[in-house]
């Protein structure tokens, strides 16, 4: 392969990474471990989703407990994602990914042995720490290896892994729950995959380590975690443990807002190297993409996480059958992810896919907002497929648009900021919509039972019934309550997706660059030409190894 010309001294140190060219084969070898790590992160939620109703029943949990088994992971993942991203700009990316795998495995082991809901929720926090690292770091490492224009070439592999984890997770989880292993096996299944990913990364991933002076923003990280946690606890417990307009509620809101304001002040004025660099938001694309990520997180995570309850409680399905229904959404996601990635690589244009995807997300959520316990399953599957096609064309490409607008030195921070705010939106969505679901179900059940002449329902918004133990008329009341209420969640989520669509429409499209890093503004024209020419030479020389595009 033609040796690259030296980078001029006027180029930034980050641009030195452009000298490290990887052939298609080398990229695929490194991707094998990265994609396994990504599979582990995604599997951690999908494999447990259809086990949650059984877990809550076995550990004498509640609707609030159900919500917090999900929120605990989302919260710790959300709070730590920007920290992992920042560390990726300062330390060995391979070492960080492997550390995240170890933390995830420890959390999984504790969760599988959990004797109570409290221990399980704590273990899910530990799992979330690892998932936060994997979510942020895998994207950062892939972006470090592959220029934005070429990244779509590999998005098919990423989409395939996403689809495999999302499809196989509920199926594997359902089979494990229905087997002698029980629900505890759903937490153990990811550990061997994590070990394999660790070994593959050790053998295949080779990235340069750029030594920089390290300034860890402990104050900012602590305030971000504390502020987000306080507000999510308030959203989750409000209306159950205390009234929305009580003294406790006011204190939690004020306390959470003050802590968040403190975090903003530290990030803007105090931190030498902030966890969330606020200067990034001066870029219009990053600001709009981040806002859209929050709204997508609310709409997507907040509504779809309760689909397992819809299928198992409202429709009386087994965990395995509920897992099969998820194929509808993931099939659409896989097709649109691969198709959009290939077309973006060919043309370098991405906005049309983002806009089209968001339109389908809005339509899909609106259609799912019409479902109840009597809606034909074929129709529910079609609505899920529409939503999946929209998400497949949106999620990865939103991150790609941001990565294309930042220099390599800010790649970790920018990528993790988008993931952070998407997860933050998801945490808020799951908490808020979970509280709404609990209230809706409680009101509907009490009304239905009164219609049967049962005044003392004995049901609160915390209860999740075992339908097999209920008389047929009472069972029908609960099926209607969950079917109608979960459909209502999708309807509530639709305006958030519509607002995300407006943000995407306002983003200015910048054609994807073909180099790893932005050319510094102070680089002379001769040096710029040399860099571009060299990149083209190396792209051409590596094409035979990768085959035709």
C-alpha positions, 0 to 999 in steps of 0.5 A: 500500500502506498505510504502516506505523506507526512502531515504538515506541522501546521496540522493539529495533533488530532489530524495525525490519526489520519495517517493510520489507514486500515484496510477493509479486512483490518476494519472487519477484524476489529469490528468483530469485537466491537459489534459483539460488545454492542450486541452485549449492550443491546441484549442487556435490555431486550433479553430482559424485557419479556421476563419483567412481568415474571420477575416482578411477580416472583419478587413481589414487585410493583408497577413502580418496581417494573419501571425502575428495573428499566429506569435504573439501567437507563439512568446510570447509562445516561449519567455516565455516557458523557464521562466515558466519551470524555475518557475516550478522548484521553485514554486508550479506547480499547482499554475503556471498552474492555473495562465497560465489558467487565463492569457489565458482567459484574452487574449481570452476575449480581442481577442473576443472584438478586433475592429482592427487587431492591438488589435487582434494581441496584444490580441494574445500576451497575449494568448500566455503568457498563452499558453506558461505556459500550454505547458511547465507546463503540460508536467512538472507536468505529468513528476513529477507524472509518471516515464519515463518508465510508461509515455507511458502508459498514452501517449494514453490519451495525444494523444487523447486530442491532436487529439480531440483538433486538429480535433474538433478545426477546426470543431468547429471554422468553425461551429462558423464562419458560425453561427450568432456568427461569428469569435469572438465566436472562441475566447470565446469558450476556456474560459469555458474549462479553468474555468473547468480545473482550478476547476479540478486542484484545487480539484485533483492535489496534488504535493509536493512543494520543497522550494528553494532559488529563483533567477529569471533571469530577464535579460536573459528572457528580452534579449531572448524575445527582440532578438527573437522578433527583428529577427522575425519582420525582417523576417516577414516585410522584402521584404514588408515594406523595402528591404531585403538589405536596411539599415533598414534590416541590422540594424534589423539583427545586432541589433537582433544578438547582443541582442541574443549574449547578452542573451547567455553571460548572461545565460552563465556567469552572471545569477545565475539561468539562464532561459535556462541552457546552461550546459544542452547542454553538454548532447548529447541527449539534444543538438541533440533533441533540434536541431531537435525540432527547425527544426521540428518546422520550418517544421511543424508549418511553413507549416501546418499553411497555410493549411486553406488558401489552402482549403478555397482560393485555393479550395473554401471550407467553414471553416467547410469543411476545418476543416473536411479535418484536420481529415486526418492528426490528425487521423494518428497522434492519431493512431501513438501516441497511438501505439508508446506510448504503445510499448515504455512502454512495451519495454523501447526503443524509438529511433526506433519510433523517426527515423520511425516517422521522415522518415514519416514526410520527406515523408509527407512534400515531397508529400504535396510539389506536391499539387496545386489547381487541386490535388484530395482531396483524395490524399491531405488527404492521404499525410496529413495522412502520415505526421500525422503518422510521427508527432505522433511518433515524437513530444511527444517521443522527449520530453520523450528522454530528460526528461529521461536524466535529474534529477528531479531538472532540469526537468522543465528547460529541458522540457521547453527548448525543447518546447522553441526551437520547438516553436522558430522554429515554429515562424521562420517558420511561419514568413519566410514561410509567407513572402515567400508565400506573395511574391510567391502569388503576383508574380503569381497573377500579372503574371496571371492577365497580361495573362488576359490583366489586367495590373493594378492588384491592388494587392500587397503581402499584399492583401487577396481577397474575392473570392466570389466578383471576376469574374470567370477568376480572381478567377481562377488566385488567386486559382492557385496562392495560391494552387501552392504557398502553395504547394511550402511551403511544398517543402521548409520545407522538407530539414528542416525535413531531417536535423531533421532526421539526428539529431535523427539518431545521438541520443544515445538511453538510456533505459527509467528509471523506477524511477522518478529521477536519482540515484545520483552518490554519492549514495552508492550501498546499498542505490541505491539497496534500492531505486530501490527495493522500487520503484519496490515494489510500482510499483507492489502494484499500478498495481491492481489499474491501471489494466493490462499493 
